[in-house]
């Protein structure tokens, strides 16, 4: 996972071999990103399905509501 900080957002790019690995990497650091907007750049080489991607939508909703995220 590559992380690039900008003034108003943080760009997180996948460099893992699988979507599950990328997901785990993001979840380990998700609470570090509570002050800025997040942009996830997922490699088209990774196979993802709708169910996996919708999990990030749930995280976005929780961040919007400022609910502490409990992922590890």
WOVENLIN-V882371 format. One record per residue. PSI is psi as a letter, one per 20 degrees, with the letter a starting at -180 (none if undefined). Layout:
# WOVENLIN-V882371
PSI + PSI
This chain:
# WOVENLIN-V882371
p + p + p + p + p + r + g + i + r + p + p + o + q + p + j + r + i + q + h + g + g + g + g + g + g + g + h + h + j + h + i + i + k + i + i + r + q + p + p + p + o + p + p + i + h + p + o + q + r + g + g + g + h + h + h + h + g + g + g + g + g + g + h + h + i + k + p + p + p + m + q + none
